[in-house]
């Protein structure tokens, strides 16, 4: 199964980008990984609702109907690393071709994005920057694949 992270805007901090590059590189040993960075132009004076709607339109437009749409949101389910590995394995066994992980902007996701999610995931009850979430998510996906492979990285 292919993994795609759908992101809004570039990663700002170089040290976080280094971590993203590290885990993306490691993941290539196990699966195809793609970071789809979308350009977003929000208009001055837009409300948070309008911003979420525009971001949602872009995020959903980057997915295919056959994708497993995993939306990262504070309201999502928190999983252990082995549970994430099991979930990815289940999607693979179902014959799913791609899992698209959607990371929204600072105001969260639109209702449309949340409604179209196949799975809503929360990495923590704490708040992280959206750039950090990218790196943390990649590390957890990498960890899931090492668990699936029976390797010792996850311990």
N, C-alpha and C positions, 0 to 999 in steps of 0.2 A: 504494500500500500504506500502511496506517495503522501508526503506530509507537506502542507503549505501553510505558512503563517501569512495572514493578510493584515498589513500594518498601515496605519495612517501617518505619513510623513517619515522623514529620515530620523535615525537615532542621533541624538545630539551629543552625547558624551562619548569621547573616543575610548575610554576604558570599558564602557559597556559594549561598544561596538566590537572591541577585541574579544570579549566573552562570547558575544553572538557569533563571531567568526569561528572561535574555537569550537563551540558546540555544534555549529552547522557542519564544520569539517569532520568532526567525530561522527556525526549522524550519517554521513555519506557512506560509511562502512556498512550500515544496516538498511538504509532506505533512501529513496530520493527525497531531498529536502529543497524547498524553494521558499524564499522570502519575497513576497509580493508587496513592495512598498508603493502605496498609492499616494498620489499628489492630491492634496486637499486645499481648496481655496474657500475659506469661509468669508462671508461678507460682513463688513462692519455693521453693527447694529442688529445682527441676528440674535434671536433669543436662543437659549440653550436647547429648546425643543427643535428649532429650525436647524441648529448645528447638528444635533443628533440625527435628524432626518436626512440631512445631506451626507453625513458620514455613513449612515446606514445604507443609503442608496449606493454609495461607492463600494462599501464592503460586500453587500449582497450581489452587486454587479460583477464582482471579481470571482464569484463562486459559480459552480455548475449545479444543476438540479440533482445530479447523482452524488455530489459531495456529502460527506458527513460534516455538517456545520457545527463546529464546537465554538461556542461563544464564551469568551472570558468575561465574567461579571461577578461582582461581589455577592449577588444573590444565588450564585451557582453552587453546585455540590463540591465539597472538598473531598479529595481522594488521597489515599496513601499511594506511594510510588508503585507498589505491587498491584493495587487496584487499577491504576492508569495502564500498567502493562497488560493486565487482563482485558481492559476495555479495548485497547488497540488490537489485541489478539482476536477478540470477538468480532471487531469490524473486519479484520482480515479474513476470518473464517466465513463471514457473511458475503465475502467477495467484493467488499467496498474498494474502490480504486484509489480514492483520495480523501484525506481528512483535511479540511480547511479550518484552521484556528483563527477566529476573528477577534482582533484586539482593537477596541474602540478608542475614542478620544477621552479627554479628561472629564467630560460630563456624562459618560456612560453610553449605553446603546439605546437606539430607538426601540419602540414597542415592536415594530416590524421585524427587526433583527432578532429580538428575544423570542418572538413567536415562531420564527423560521428555524430556530436552533434545534438541532437534533440532540444536543447535549450542552448544558450550561455548566461551566467549570469555574470554580473559584480557587485560586492558588493559596489564599490566606484571608483571614478576616481583617488583617492589617492592610493599610494602603501603601502601594508602591507606585513609583513613577511608571508611565507606560513603557518607557525604554527599559527599565529594570524587568518588567513583566516579560518582555521579549526574551531576555537572557535567561530568566528563571524558567520560563516555559520550555525553551530549547534544552536546558539542562535536564528538566524532568522528562521530556520526551526521550532524550539520550539515555537517561537512567532506566526508563521503561524498556527500551530496546536491549540494554545490557541485562536486565532482569529476564527478559524473554529468552536471551541467548545463554542464560545460566552463568554469566560472568560475574566477577567479584566486585566490580566498580560500585554497585549499589549499597554495599555493606559499610 
